[in-house]
Amino acid sequence: MTQPARAIIPPCYPHGTMASTDPLKPSYLIVGTDRPKVSQAVQRLRMRVVKDNGSDLDLTVVAIDGSATAASLQEALQAISTPSLALGIRVILVQGVDRLKETQRRQLAACLEDPMPDTCIAFEAERLGKTDALYKAVARVGEVLVFNLPKKWEMARWVGDRAKAQDFHLSGPVAQHLLERCGADPSRSERIERELEKLKQYCGGEEPTEAHVDAVCTPDDDTVIFDLMDAVGRRERGRSIALLEALYASGNPRNDANGVFYSLKRHIEQLEAARQLPHNDQSAAAKQLGVHPWAARKLLAQREHFDRQRIGRAYRALAEAEAGLRGQAPVTLESVGGVKDDERLVVELALVRLLA
């Protein structure tokens, strides 16, 4: 990620003031998979035009329409080749240039060889390779600003940085807890941004805690299963049943009875493996159990709730449930004669027995 962005498209401050008066370069490419940051950079550029010129009359925006790229390209080329009649720097913003074909982007790149005077041509895209003609043309005469999403293992730090951008502090453990609750998929960063906004308003200047996250942040369907495993690990019977019902109500096919059963089975196996460890070292446990360090931390804490007898009871409950899911349930789990009952009930009864 290039760093000079602050000097070129400076951050906005209260009442619309700007941090820098450096002249705009002839061209910019604002590109990246971190769509909130890309949108903010584009917005800063638009505000810069209004601040410098007193209005947005010198700003022309052309959005590349995916269903009519040829027409959109011609609109962009015409705007670039039309001289400005107003005073000040004119900015032409072409959004979605990655929707164009490579040959079409070459036409835009050619415009940078001899641009109109007092004109800044900016391009926005989600993905554009460094070998692309337009990318290289902008890098030669202007500035490329790259805002890519972090890798999944970098998401906790990213969440902390996004909280800082919203003027509040979020500790590493709380950031990780938010991801566990709301989902850690980098492609859903905009949702996380909204959850951070809610968290900031809810806390009202107080530093957020895990309890604050639980109170205000909406859990992701895909994370409820992890909440269920944590509740089972802490032997919270009522909460476990409530979360199981929430999973069933979500309608997510990945959270059907069979999916929940195998998640339970895996979690009990991990708890048994954690019980065998003769230490409380989180880093060492993560390597030995083959899980992320934050998952190892939870397993080390939850193993205290499962002695040898309770692990044995859990395995017996799961064995009966597995037989029930295969249509061979004993009378103790289903109706008289072992007739197959609803699969959801099989897992719910197993969960009750597991936590008895």
PLY file of the C-alpha trace (Angstrom):
ply
format ascii 1.0
element vertex 356
property float x
property float y
property float z
element edge 355
property int vertex1
property int vertex2
end_header
0.00 0.00 0.00
1.39 3.35 -0.97
1.76 5.84 1.86
1.87 9.29 0.24
-1.92 9.31 -0.01
-2.16 11.72 2.90
-0.30 14.44 1.06
-2.18 13.95 -2.20
-5.72 13.36 -1.05
-5.56 14.65 2.53
-7.94 13.52 5.25
-10.87 15.73 6.06
-11.15 17.53 9.38
-14.10 19.11 11.16
-15.99 21.83 9.28
-14.55 20.66 5.94
-11.00 21.94 6.44
-8.16 20.00 4.82
-4.71 19.09 6.11
-2.81 19.93 2.93
-2.84 22.38 0.05
-0.43 20.43 -2.15
-1.48 20.68 -5.80
-3.28 17.72 -7.27
-1.27 15.50 -9.58
-2.34 14.96 -13.19
-3.81 11.53 -12.46
-4.75 9.11 -9.70
-5.76 5.47 -9.58
-7.69 4.56 -6.42
-7.86 0.78 -6.34
-8.43 -1.99 -3.85
-10.67 -4.63 -2.33
-11.13 -2.61 0.88
-14.20 -0.85 -0.48
-14.86 1.42 2.54
-11.35 2.86 2.31
-11.61 3.23 -1.47
-14.93 5.06 -1.03
-13.40 7.34 1.59
-10.46 8.18 -0.67
-12.84 9.01 -3.51
-14.92 11.15 -1.16
-11.83 13.05 0.01
-10.96 13.81 -3.59
-14.46 15.15 -4.24
-14.29 17.31 -1.11
-10.91 18.61 -2.22
-12.48 19.86 -5.46
-15.26 21.63 -3.57
-12.79 23.21 -1.14
-10.39 24.42 -3.83
-12.99 25.66 -6.32
-15.90 26.61 -4.09
-18.31 24.15 -5.74
-18.46 20.82 -7.57
-18.91 22.43 -10.99
-15.35 21.38 -11.88
-16.03 17.75 -10.98
-17.23 15.31 -13.63
-18.08 11.75 -12.56
-18.45 8.94 -15.06
-19.53 5.53 -13.75
-18.67 2.62 -16.01
-21.89 0.70 -16.51
-21.22 -3.02 -16.68
-24.09 -3.52 -19.13
-23.06 -0.66 -21.43
-19.30 -0.31 -21.15
-18.85 1.02 -24.70
-21.24 3.93 -24.08
-19.67 4.61 -20.67
-16.20 4.61 -22.20
-17.22 7.13 -24.85
-18.73 9.34 -22.16
-15.45 9.23 -20.23
-13.33 9.93 -23.31
-15.53 12.88 -24.26
-15.30 14.36 -20.76
-11.50 13.99 -20.77
-11.13 15.66 -24.16
-13.50 18.56 -23.43
-11.74 21.73 -22.19
-12.95 23.33 -18.99
-14.62 26.75 -19.08
-14.38 27.25 -15.31
-11.49 28.52 -13.24
-9.38 26.14 -11.16
-8.36 22.52 -11.54
-10.97 20.35 -13.22
-11.26 16.77 -11.93
-12.68 13.91 -13.97
-13.45 10.80 -11.95
-14.02 7.55 -13.86
-15.39 4.86 -11.56
-15.35 1.11 -12.19
-12.60 1.06 -14.84
-11.95 -2.62 -14.08
-15.28 -3.36 -15.82
-13.72 -2.26 -19.11
-11.85 -4.57 -21.44
-8.08 -4.24 -21.57
-8.21 -2.61 -25.01
-10.70 -0.06 -23.69
-8.49 0.77 -20.71
-5.64 1.35 -23.15
-7.69 4.14 -24.71
-7.98 5.81 -21.31
-4.27 5.30 -20.69
-3.49 7.05 -23.97
-5.36 10.16 -22.74
-2.72 10.61 -20.03
0.01 11.17 -22.61
-1.37 14.59 -23.57
-4.10 15.66 -21.12
-6.02 18.92 -21.15
-4.41 21.72 -19.12
-5.52 22.18 -15.52
-7.13 18.73 -15.53
-6.78 15.87 -13.05
-8.03 12.50 -14.25
-8.82 10.00 -11.49
-9.79 6.35 -11.91
-11.40 4.00 -9.42
-11.37 0.19 -9.50
-11.65 -2.81 -7.23
-8.99 -4.94 -8.91
-6.40 -3.85 -11.45
-3.03 -5.53 -11.95
0.27 -3.66 -11.91
0.94 -4.83 -15.47
-2.25 -3.23 -16.77
-1.65 -0.38 -19.24
-3.84 2.05 -17.27
-2.13 1.17 -13.96
1.31 1.80 -15.47
0.20 5.01 -17.17
-1.13 6.50 -13.94
1.95 5.41 -11.99
4.13 7.18 -14.57
2.42 10.57 -14.42
0.54 10.56 -11.12
-0.12 8.41 -8.07
-1.60 4.95 -7.47
-3.40 4.56 -4.13
-3.94 0.92 -3.14
-6.37 -0.10 -0.39
-6.60 -3.88 -0.18
-8.35 -5.94 2.46
-6.10 -7.75 4.92
-5.66 -11.49 5.05
-8.01 -13.32 7.39
-5.34 -13.65 10.08
-4.77 -9.87 9.92
-8.43 -8.97 10.44
-8.19 -8.25 14.20
-5.52 -5.62 13.60
-7.58 -4.23 10.71
-10.63 -3.90 12.99
-8.50 -2.02 15.54
-7.28 0.33 12.81
-10.82 0.96 11.56
-11.94 1.75 15.13
-9.05 4.22 15.42
-10.20 5.84 12.16
-13.57 6.35 13.85
-11.80 8.01 16.82
-12.09 5.30 19.47
-9.81 2.58 20.81
-10.56 -1.12 20.52
-8.24 -3.58 22.26
-6.96 -6.65 20.46
-9.07 -9.17 22.46
-12.25 -7.10 21.95
-11.52 -6.76 18.21
-11.10 -10.54 18.00
-14.33 -11.03 19.95
-16.18 -8.77 17.51
-14.91 -10.87 14.60
-15.96 -14.07 16.33
-19.45 -12.65 16.76
-19.92 -10.85 13.44
-17.73 -12.93 11.12
-14.12 -12.59 10.05
-14.60 -12.75 6.28
-12.56 -9.86 4.79
-15.04 -9.54 1.92
-17.69 -8.40 4.43
-15.68 -5.46 5.72
-18.50 -2.98 5.13
-20.69 -4.87 7.61
-17.93 -4.73 10.21
-17.61 -0.97 9.62
-21.33 -0.61 10.43
-20.97 -2.71 13.57
-18.08 -0.47 14.70
-20.25 2.61 14.19
-22.99 1.04 16.35
-20.44 0.08 19.00
-19.02 3.61 19.16
-22.45 5.18 19.58
-23.47 2.62 22.18
-20.36 3.12 24.33
-20.57 6.91 24.24
-16.86 7.55 24.77
-16.23 4.54 27.03
-13.73 1.96 25.74
-15.72 -1.02 24.40
-15.57 -4.37 26.16
-16.63 -7.84 25.05
-19.90 -7.29 26.94
-20.57 -4.15 24.87
-19.96 -6.14 21.68
-22.43 -8.82 22.80
-25.01 -6.17 23.68
-25.07 -4.21 20.44
-23.35 -6.10 17.58
-25.57 -8.36 15.49
-24.23 -11.91 15.29
-23.59 -13.35 11.87
-25.51 -16.52 10.97
-22.21 -18.29 10.39
-20.88 -17.31 13.82
-23.83 -18.54 15.88
-22.49 -22.08 15.59
-19.26 -20.91 17.28
-21.30 -19.22 20.01
-23.06 -22.55 20.53
-19.76 -24.40 20.85
-18.54 -21.84 23.41
-21.77 -22.20 25.40
-21.37 -25.99 25.37
-17.75 -25.63 26.47
-18.87 -23.50 29.41
-21.73 -25.93 30.12
-24.37 -23.19 29.78
-27.38 -25.41 29.19
-30.08 -22.79 28.72
-27.98 -20.64 26.40
-26.93 -23.70 24.40
-30.56 -24.68 23.75
-31.45 -21.08 22.81
-28.54 -20.89 20.37
-29.46 -24.24 18.85
-32.99 -22.96 18.23
-31.55 -19.78 16.70
-29.46 -21.89 14.33
-32.47 -23.88 13.23
-34.53 -20.70 12.79
-31.86 -19.07 10.59
-32.62 -21.45 7.74
-28.94 -21.69 6.85
-28.48 -25.15 5.26
-25.01 -25.41 6.81
-26.66 -25.28 10.23
-28.95 -28.27 9.81
-29.05 -31.07 12.37
-26.19 -32.98 10.78
-23.99 -29.87 10.59
-24.60 -29.07 14.26
-23.94 -32.67 15.25
-20.54 -32.81 13.59
-19.58 -29.41 15.05
-20.48 -30.73 18.52
-18.51 -33.92 17.93
-15.43 -31.99 16.82
-15.63 -29.61 19.77
-15.86 -32.43 22.31
-12.88 -34.11 20.64
-10.91 -30.85 20.91
-11.87 -30.48 24.58
-10.70 -34.03 25.27
-7.40 -33.30 23.52
-7.03 -30.07 25.52
-7.60 -32.04 28.74
-4.58 -34.19 27.91
-2.24 -31.19 27.76
-0.13 -30.84 30.92
0.17 -27.06 30.64
-1.73 -23.81 30.08
0.55 -22.35 27.41
-1.74 -20.86 24.77
0.86 -20.74 21.97
2.02 -24.31 22.56
-1.57 -25.52 22.82
-2.43 -23.89 19.50
0.33 -25.84 17.76
-0.47 -29.12 19.48
-4.22 -28.86 18.87
-3.89 -27.44 15.37
-6.08 -24.40 16.06
-5.73 -20.60 16.11
-4.24 -19.19 19.37
-7.54 -17.51 20.35
-9.33 -20.86 19.89
-6.66 -22.57 22.02
-7.24 -19.98 24.75
-10.93 -20.86 24.84
-10.32 -24.60 24.85
-7.87 -24.31 27.74
-10.49 -22.40 29.73
-13.39 -24.67 28.79
-11.59 -27.92 29.58
-11.99 -27.06 33.27
-15.73 -27.73 32.87
-15.22 -31.25 31.51
-13.75 -33.96 33.67
-13.28 -37.54 32.48
-16.82 -38.53 33.49
-18.43 -35.63 31.63
-16.38 -36.31 28.50
-17.58 -39.91 28.61
-21.19 -38.81 29.00
-20.78 -36.44 26.06
-19.47 -39.21 23.83
-22.37 -41.50 24.77
-24.89 -38.77 23.97
-23.22 -38.13 20.61
-23.11 -41.85 19.79
-26.86 -42.15 20.40
-27.47 -39.03 18.31
-25.41 -40.40 15.44
-27.47 -43.58 15.49
-30.63 -41.48 15.53
-29.52 -39.40 12.55
-28.97 -42.65 10.66
-32.47 -43.87 11.46
-31.34 -46.42 14.06
-32.08 -44.52 17.26
-32.83 -46.40 20.49
-36.20 -46.03 22.15
-34.62 -43.69 24.71
-34.05 -41.06 22.04
-37.07 -41.42 19.81
-40.56 -42.79 19.70
-41.45 -46.34 20.72
-39.85 -49.00 18.57
-36.96 -46.81 17.48
-38.95 -45.20 14.65
-36.97 -42.28 13.22
-38.09 -38.98 14.71
-37.24 -35.42 13.60
-33.47 -34.97 13.21
-33.55 -31.66 15.03
-35.09 -33.29 18.08
-32.38 -35.98 18.02
-29.63 -33.35 18.26
-31.52 -31.27 20.83
-31.99 -34.30 23.11
-28.32 -35.19 22.68
-27.34 -31.65 23.67
-29.48 -31.85 26.82
-27.89 -35.20 27.76
-24.41 -33.91 26.95
-24.85 -31.04 29.42
-26.78 -32.97 32.07
0 1
1 2
2 3
3 4
4 5
5 6
6 7
7 8
8 9
9 10
10 11
11 12
12 13
13 14
14 15
15 16
16 17
17 18
18 19
19 20
20 21
21 22
22 23
23 24
24 25
25 26
26 27
27 28
28 29
29 30
30 31
31 32
32 33
33 34
34 35
35 36
36 37
37 38
38 39
39 40
40 41
41 42
42 43
43 44
44 45
45 46
46 47
47 48
48 49
49 50
50 51
51 52
52 53
53 54
54 55
55 56
56 57
57 58
58 59
59 60
60 61
61 62
62 63
63 64
64 65
65 66
66 67
67 68
68 69
69 70
70 71
71 72
72 73
73 74
74 75
75 76
76 77
77 78
78 79
79 80
80 81
81 82
82 83
83 84
84 85
85 86
86 87
87 88
88 89
89 90
90 91
91 92
92 93
93 94
94 95
95 96
96 97
97 98
98 99
99 100
100 101
101 102
102 103
103 104
104 105
105 106
106 107
107 108
108 109
109 110
110 111
111 112
112 113
113 114
114 115
115 116
116 117
117 118
118 119
119 120
120 121
121 122
122 123
123 124
124 125
125 126
126 127
127 128
128 129
129 130
130 131
131 132
132 133
133 134
134 135
135 136
136 137
137 138
138 139
139 140
140 141
141 142
142 143
143 144
144 145
145 146
146 147
147 148
148 149
149 150
150 151
151 152
152 153
153 154
154 155
155 156
156 157
157 158
158 159
159 160
160 161
161 162
162 163
163 164
164 165
165 166
166 167
167 168
168 169
169 170
170 171
171 172
172 173
173 174
174 175
175 176
176 177
177 178
178 179
179 180
180 181
181 182
182 183
183 184
184 185
185 186
186 187
187 188
188 189
189 190
190 191
191 192
192 193
193 194
194 195
195 196
196 197
197 198
198 199
199 200
200 201
201 202
202 203
203 204
204 205
205 206
206 207
207 208
208 209
209 210
210 211
211 212
212 213
213 214
214 215
215 216
216 217
217 218
218 219
219 220
220 221
221 222
222 223
223 224
224 225
225 226
226 227
227 228
228 229
229 230
230 231
231 232
232 233
233 234
234 235
235 236
236 237
237 238
238 239
239 240
240 241
241 242
242 243
243 244
244 245
245 246
246 247
247 248
248 249
249 250
250 251
251 252
252 253
253 254
254 255
255 256
256 257
257 258
258 259
259 260
260 261
261 262
262 263
263 264
264 265
265 266
266 267
267 268
268 269
269 270
270 271
271 272
272 273
273 274
274 275
275 276
276 277
277 278
278 279
279 280
280 281
281 282
282 283
283 284
284 285
285 286
286 287
287 288
288 289
289 290
290 291
291 292
292 293
293 294
294 295
295 296
296 297
297 298
298 299
299 300
300 301
301 302
302 303
303 304
304 305
305 306
306 307
307 308
308 309
309 310
310 311
311 312
312 313
313 314
314 315
315 316
316 317
317 318
318 319
319 320
320 321
321 322
322 323
323 324
324 325
325 326
326 327
327 328
328 329
329 330
330 331
331 332
332 333
333 334
334 335
335 336
336 337
337 338
338 339
339 340
340 341
341 342
342 343
343 344
344 345
345 346
346 347
347 348
348 349
349 350
350 351
351 352
352 353
353 354
354 355
